[in-house]
Amino acid sequence: MKIFPAIDIKDKRCVRLVKGEFDNKTEYKMSPLEQAEKYKDHGFENLHIIDLDGALTGETVNLDVIENIVSKYDLKVEVGGGIRNLNSIKKYIEVGAEKVILGSAAIKEKSFLKEACEIFKDKIALGLDAKNGYLLVSGWKENSNKLTLDYLKEVNNYGFSRLIYTDINRDGMKQSPNFEETSNVSNISNCPVIISGGVSSIDDIKKAKTLKNVEGIIIGKAIYDGDIKLSDLAKELI
């Protein structure tokens, strides 16, 4: 089970949103680089980074921050946030990102997802962010009117190498992930799945380990708020 501590970057700071709402955020004192160092010191090898400025603008706003983290700490980073064209994907791969996460742009235009998977083999992760069974796009403000499982079946053979499933209702709430719906996704996905949204305790991680075709789990707010100690979390790497 891969454990992905999360770093969400806004205005060069670490922040956490509740249900993706920018007006419901907590800003933390640690810089993204300092937070990454903390994770590295505790033995973590994987990192989940979202460029929230990029999500708002469609540009690689924090490319320099991400490049610093990858080059300094040799972490396996998956990065997302407003990635809407092939050039942005190329930039992230060139600075050392292991996976580039495509979300809204891939859902709105399946051909973009397919082309990206063909050009950047084994580098594309598909991010599916769902609320009440439907995929949301554009910073979770717009309902795509596409059911998660229906969309996945349509693109399942495109060649993305990782799928990140987030239940928006759980994100930042620390009420445990939606394991039932994650299982529905992982049971039909052609690639390994990462669980995201709502992790609140070590027990959530232990339960995630029992799920079929689940590669890892993303943990954010529970770390920042101290509900999960990094020393305890590190024990789950063994």
C-alpha positions as a LaTeX table, in Angstrom:
\begin{tabular}{lrrr}
\hline
Residue & $x$ (\AA) & $y$ (\AA) & $z$ (\AA) \\
\hline
Met1 & 0.00 & 0.00 & 0.00 \\
Lys2 & 1.50 & 3.30 & $-1.10$ \\
Ile3 & 0.82 & 6.19 & 1.24 \\
Phe4 & 0.59 & 9.61 & $-0.38$ \\
Pro5 & 0.79 & 12.52 & 2.07 \\
Ala6 & $-0.86$ & 15.49 & 0.37 \\
Ile7 & 0.35 & 19.00 & $-0.31$ \\
Asp8 & $-2.12$ & 21.50 & $-1.76$ \\
Ile9 & $-0.40$ & 24.72 & $-2.85$ \\
Lys10 & $-2.07$ & 28.13 & $-2.94$ \\
Asp11 & $-0.06$ & 31.37 & $-3.07$ \\
Lys12 & 3.12 & 29.34 & $-2.35$ \\
Arg13 & 1.64 & 28.08 & 0.93 \\
Cys14 & 0.25 & 24.74 & 2.11 \\
Val15 & $-3.52$ & 24.88 & 2.42 \\
Arg16 & $-6.37$ & 22.44 & 2.89 \\
Leu17 & $-9.85$ & 22.95 & 1.51 \\
Val18 & $-13.10$ & 21.48 & 2.77 \\
Lys19 & $-15.02$ & 19.82 & $-0.08$ \\
Gly20 & $-12.89$ & 21.80 & $-2.52$ \\
Glu21 & $-14.32$ & 25.16 & $-1.49$ \\
Phe22 & $-11.73$ & 27.95 & $-1.81$ \\
Asp23 & $-13.58$ & 30.13 & 0.70 \\
Asn24 & $-13.44$ & 27.30 & 3.24 \\
Lys25 & $-9.70$ & 26.79 & 3.55 \\
Thr26 & $-7.08$ & 26.49 & 6.25 \\
Glu27 & $-3.60$ & 27.87 & 5.60 \\
Tyr28 & $-0.65$ & 26.28 & 7.35 \\
Lys29 & 2.67 & 27.82 & 8.41 \\
Met30 & 4.85 & 25.21 & 6.73 \\
Ser31 & 5.96 & 25.97 & 3.18 \\
Pro32 & 5.43 & 23.17 & 0.63 \\
Leu33 & 9.19 & 22.53 & 0.59 \\
Glu34 & 9.35 & 22.29 & 4.39 \\
Gln35 & 6.34 & 19.98 & 4.44 \\
Ala36 & 7.92 & 17.74 & 1.80 \\
Glu37 & 11.11 & 17.58 & 3.87 \\
Lys38 & 9.07 & 16.50 & 6.87 \\
Tyr39 & 7.50 & 13.67 & 4.87 \\
Lys40 & 10.89 & 12.59 & 3.50 \\
Asp41 & 12.40 & 12.56 & 7.00 \\
His42 & 9.68 & 10.16 & 8.13 \\
Gly43 & 10.45 & 7.74 & 5.31 \\
Phe44 & 7.69 & 8.50 & 2.84 \\
Glu45 & 8.57 & 8.02 & $-0.82$ \\
Asn46 & 5.35 & 9.13 & $-2.52$ \\
Leu47 & 3.71 & 12.55 & $-2.54$ \\
His48 & 0.42 & 13.91 & $-3.87$ \\
Ile49 & 0.62 & 17.57 & $-4.91$ \\
Ile50 & $-2.23$ & 19.74 & $-6.19$ \\
Asp51 & $-1.49$ & 23.19 & $-7.60$ \\
Leu52 & $-4.64$ & 25.05 & $-6.58$ \\
Asp53 & $-3.45$ & 28.19 & $-8.36$ \\
Gly54 & $-3.12$ & 26.04 & $-11.46$ \\
Ala55 & $-6.62$ & 24.68 & $-10.97$ \\
Leu56 & $-7.94$ & 28.25 & $-11.02$ \\
Thr57 & $-5.86$ & 29.53 & $-13.94$ \\
Gly58 & $-5.07$ & 26.50 & $-16.10$ \\
Glu59 & $-1.36$ & 27.38 & $-15.91$ \\
Thr60 & 1.61 & 25.63 & $-14.26$ \\
Val61 & 1.80 & 28.33 & $-11.59$ \\
Asn62 & 3.81 & 26.40 & $-8.99$ \\
Leu63 & 6.06 & 24.48 & $-11.37$ \\
Asp64 & 9.15 & 25.89 & $-9.65$ \\
Val65 & 7.97 & 24.76 & $-6.21$ \\
Ile66 & 7.28 & 21.25 & $-7.49$ \\
Glu67 & 10.63 & 21.11 & $-9.27$ \\
Asn68 & 12.39 & 22.08 & $-6.02$ \\
Ile69 & 10.61 & 19.34 & $-4.09$ \\
Val70 & 11.39 & 16.63 & $-6.65$ \\
Ser71 & 15.04 & 17.61 & $-7.13$ \\
Lys72 & 15.84 & 18.15 & $-3.45$ \\
Tyr73 & 14.10 & 15.18 & $-1.86$ \\
Asp74 & 13.91 & 12.57 & $-4.65$ \\
Leu75 & 10.24 & 11.87 & $-3.94$ \\
Lys76 & 7.86 & 10.13 & $-6.34$ \\
Val77 & 5.40 & 12.94 & $-6.98$ \\
Glu78 & 2.00 & 12.82 & $-8.63$ \\
Val79 & 0.84 & 16.31 & $-9.53$ \\
Gly80 & $-2.46$ & 17.78 & $-10.64$ \\
Gly81 & $-4.42$ & 20.99 & $-10.78$ \\
Gly82 & $-5.76$ & 22.61 & $-13.93$ \\
Ile83 & $-3.69$ & 20.60 & $-16.40$ \\
Arg84 & $-5.47$ & 21.26 & $-19.68$ \\
Asn85 & $-2.92$ & 20.75 & $-22.45$ \\
Leu86 & $-0.04$ & 18.54 & $-23.55$ \\
Asn87 & 2.55 & 21.25 & $-22.94$ \\
Ser88 & 1.68 & 21.44 & $-19.24$ \\
Ile89 & 2.02 & 17.67 & $-18.95$ \\
Lys90 & 5.42 & 17.85 & $-20.65$ \\
Lys91 & 6.61 & 20.56 & $-18.24$ \\
Tyr92 & 5.76 & 18.50 & $-15.17$ \\
Ile93 & 7.38 & 15.37 & $-16.56$ \\
Glu94 & 10.52 & 17.32 & $-17.46$ \\
Val95 & 10.92 & 18.49 & $-13.85$ \\
Gly96 & 10.61 & 14.91 & $-12.61$ \\
Ala97 & 6.96 & 14.25 & $-11.74$ \\
Glu98 & 6.25 & 10.51 & $-11.71$ \\
Lys99 & 2.58 & 10.92 & $-12.67$ \\
Val100 & 0.54 & 13.82 & $-14.03$ \\
Ile101 & $-3.10$ & 13.87 & $-12.98$ \\
Leu102 & $-5.75$ & 14.77 & $-15.56$ \\
Gly103 & $-9.21$ & 15.58 & $-14.27$ \\
Ser104 & $-11.67$ & 18.12 & $-15.67$ \\
Ala105 & $-10.01$ & 18.42 & $-19.09$ \\
Ala106 & $-10.04$ & 14.64 & $-19.51$ \\
Ile107 & $-13.69$ & 14.36 & $-18.53$ \\
Lys108 & $-14.78$ & 17.21 & $-20.78$ \\
Glu109 & $-12.75$ & 15.93 & $-23.72$ \\
Lys110 & $-12.00$ & 12.22 & $-23.79$ \\
Ser111 & $-9.80$ & 12.62 & $-26.88$ \\
Phe112 & $-7.38$ & 14.75 & $-24.80$ \\
Leu113 & $-7.04$ & 11.94 & $-22.26$ \\
Lys114 & $-6.46$ & 9.38 & $-25.00$ \\
Glu115 & $-3.82$ & 11.47 & $-26.75$ \\
Ala116 & $-2.02$ & 12.22 & $-23.48$ \\
Cys117 & $-1.88$ & 8.51 & $-22.61$ \\
Glu118 & $-0.48$ & 7.68 & $-26.05$ \\
Ile119 & 2.22 & 10.37 & $-25.94$ \\
Phe120 & 3.20 & 10.09 & $-22.27$ \\
Lys121 & 3.05 & 6.36 & $-21.65$ \\
Asp122 & 2.81 & 5.27 & $-17.99$ \\
Lys123 & 2.86 & 8.92 & $-16.87$ \\
Ile124 & $-0.86$ & 9.75 & $-16.82$ \\
Ala125 & $-3.12$ & 9.36 & $-13.79$ \\
Leu126 & $-6.85$ & 9.91 & $-14.22$ \\
Gly127 & $-8.50$ & 11.86 & $-11.41$ \\
Leu128 & $-12.18$ & 11.09 & $-10.92$ \\
Asp129 & $-13.85$ & 13.43 & $-8.42$ \\
Ala130 & $-17.40$ & 12.41 & $-7.68$ \\
Lys131 & $-20.38$ & 13.66 & $-5.73$ \\
Asn132 & $-23.44$ & 11.45 & $-5.30$ \\
Gly133 & $-22.25$ & 9.23 & $-8.13$ \\
Tyr134 & $-21.66$ & 12.01 & $-10.68$ \\
Leu135 & $-18.32$ & 13.45 & $-11.80$ \\
Leu136 & $-17.72$ & 17.11 & $-11.00$ \\
Val137 & $-15.39$ & 19.34 & $-13.02$ \\
Ser138 & $-14.02$ & 22.89 & $-13.05$ \\
Gly139 & $-12.83$ & 22.95 & $-9.46$ \\
Trp140 & $-15.83$ & 20.88 & $-8.38$ \\
Lys141 & $-18.18$ & 23.71 & $-9.26$ \\
Glu142 & $-19.77$ & 22.09 & $-12.31$ \\
Asn143 & $-21.62$ & 18.79 & $-12.61$ \\
Ser144 & $-20.54$ & 16.93 & $-15.74$ \\
Asn145 & $-23.82$ & 14.98 & $-15.67$ \\
Lys146 & $-21.72$ & 11.87 & $-16.23$ \\
Leu147 & $-21.96$ & 8.93 & $-13.87$ \\
Thr148 & $-18.53$ & 7.91 & $-12.58$ \\
Leu149 & $-18.78$ & 4.26 & $-13.52$ \\
Asp150 & $-20.26$ & 4.97 & $-16.97$ \\
Tyr151 & $-17.42$ & 7.36 & $-17.81$ \\
Leu152 & $-14.78$ & 4.93 & $-16.53$ \\
Lys153 & $-16.14$ & 2.17 & $-18.74$ \\
Glu154 & $-15.87$ & 4.49 & $-21.75$ \\
Val155 & $-12.18$ & 5.33 & $-21.18$ \\
Asn156 & $-10.96$ & 2.21 & $-19.38$ \\
Asn157 & $-8.78$ & 1.08 & $-22.27$ \\
Tyr158 & $-7.11$ & 4.44 & $-22.97$ \\
Gly159 & $-3.92$ & 3.52 & $-21.14$ \\
Phe160 & $-3.74$ & 5.70 & $-18.02$ \\
Ser161 & $-1.62$ & 3.95 & $-15.42$ \\
Arg162 & $-3.29$ & 5.13 & $-12.21$ \\
Leu163 & $-6.80$ & 6.18 & $-11.19$ \\
Ile164 & $-7.39$ & 8.53 & $-8.26$ \\
Tyr165 & $-10.93$ & 8.37 & $-6.92$ \\
Thr166 & $-12.15$ & 11.16 & $-4.64$ \\
Asp167 & $-15.53$ & 11.34 & $-2.95$ \\
Ile168 & $-16.10$ & 15.10 & $-2.72$ \\
Asn169 & $-18.58$ & 14.78 & 0.13 \\
Arg170 & $-15.82$ & 13.24 & 2.25 \\
Asp171 & $-12.92$ & 15.49 & 1.20 \\
Gly172 & $-11.51$ & 17.45 & 4.15 \\
Met173 & $-14.24$ & 16.12 & 6.42 \\
Lys174 & $-12.21$ & 13.39 & 8.14 \\
Gln175 & $-15.21$ & 11.05 & 8.15 \\
Ser176 & $-13.44$ & 8.09 & 6.47 \\
Pro177 & $-13.32$ & 7.49 & 2.72 \\
Asn178 & $-16.23$ & 6.12 & 0.73 \\
Phe179 & $-14.92$ & 2.57 & 0.64 \\
Glu180 & $-18.05$ & 1.15 & $-0.97$ \\
Glu181 & $-17.92$ & 3.39 & $-4.02$ \\
Thr182 & $-14.14$ & 3.08 & $-4.21$ \\
Ser183 & $-14.59$ & $-0.69$ & $-4.42$ \\
Asn184 & $-17.13$ & $-0.25$ & $-7.22$ \\
Val185 & $-14.54$ & 1.78 & $-9.12$ \\
Ser186 & $-11.57$ & $-0.48$ & $-8.39$ \\
Asn187 & $-13.50$ & $-3.60$ & $-9.39$ \\
Ile188 & $-13.89$ & $-2.39$ & $-12.97$ \\
Ser189 & $-10.75$ & $-0.26$ & $-13.38$ \\
Asn190 & $-8.05$ & $-1.63$ & $-15.67$ \\
Cys191 & $-5.37$ & 0.10 & $-13.60$ \\
Pro192 & $-4.63$ & 0.42 & $-9.86$ \\
Val193 & $-6.74$ & 2.86 & $-7.84$ \\
Ile194 & $-5.75$ & 5.44 & $-5.23$ \\
Ile195 & $-8.30$ & 6.34 & $-2.53$ \\
Ser196 & $-8.76$ & 10.03 & $-1.73$ \\
Gly197 & $-11.06$ & 12.01 & 0.50 \\
Gly198 & $-11.92$ & 11.77 & 4.18 \\
Val199 & $-9.09$ & 9.71 & 5.67 \\
Ser200 & $-9.31$ & 10.21 & 9.42 \\
Ser201 & $-7.37$ & 7.45 & 11.15 \\
Ile202 & $-4.88$ & 4.61 & 10.81 \\
Asp203 & $-7.88$ & 2.26 & 10.73 \\
Asp204 & $-8.89$ & 3.79 & 7.39 \\
Ile205 & $-5.49$ & 2.83 & 6.00 \\
Lys206 & $-5.76$ & $-0.71$ & 7.35 \\
Lys207 & $-9.18$ & $-1.06$ & 5.70 \\
Ala208 & $-7.86$ & 0.31 & 2.40 \\
Lys209 & $-5.24$ & $-2.44$ & 2.39 \\
Thr210 & $-8.00$ & $-5.06$ & 2.20 \\
Leu211 & $-9.52$ & $-3.67$ & $-1.00$ \\
Lys212 & $-8.93$ & $-5.30$ & $-4.37$ \\
Asn213 & $-6.93$ & $-3.35$ & $-6.99$ \\
Val214 & $-6.23$ & $-0.45$ & $-4.62$ \\
Glu215 & $-2.63$ & 0.77 & $-4.92$ \\
Gly216 & $-2.57$ & 3.49 & $-2.31$ \\
Ile217 & $-4.26$ & 6.16 & $-0.24$ \\
Ile218 & $-3.98$ & 9.96 & $-0.04$ \\
Ile219 & $-3.95$ & 11.65 & 3.36 \\
Gly220 & $-4.17$ & 15.39 & 3.86 \\
Lys221 & $-6.12$ & 17.24 & 6.52 \\
Ala222 & $-5.80$ & 14.50 & 9.15 \\
Ile223 & $-2.02$ & 14.94 & 9.04 \\
Tyr224 & $-2.09$ & 18.73 & 9.15 \\
Asp225 & $-4.59$ & 18.80 & 12.02 \\
Gly226 & $-2.64$ & 16.23 & 14.02 \\
Asp227 & $-5.29$ & 13.50 & 13.98 \\
Ile228 & $-2.75$ & 11.15 & 12.40 \\
Lys229 & 0.84 & 11.37 & 13.62 \\
Leu230 & 3.46 & 10.94 & 10.92 \\
Ser231 & 5.40 & 8.52 & 13.15 \\
Asp232 & 2.31 & 6.26 & 13.37 \\
Leu233 & 1.59 & 6.63 & 9.68 \\
Ala234 & 5.17 & 5.69 & 8.80 \\
Lys235 & 4.68 & 2.32 & 10.52 \\
Glu236 & 2.09 & 1.47 & 7.87 \\
Leu237 & 4.83 & 1.66 & 5.22 \\
Ile238 & 6.34 & $-1.56$ & 6.54 \\
\hline
\end{tabular}
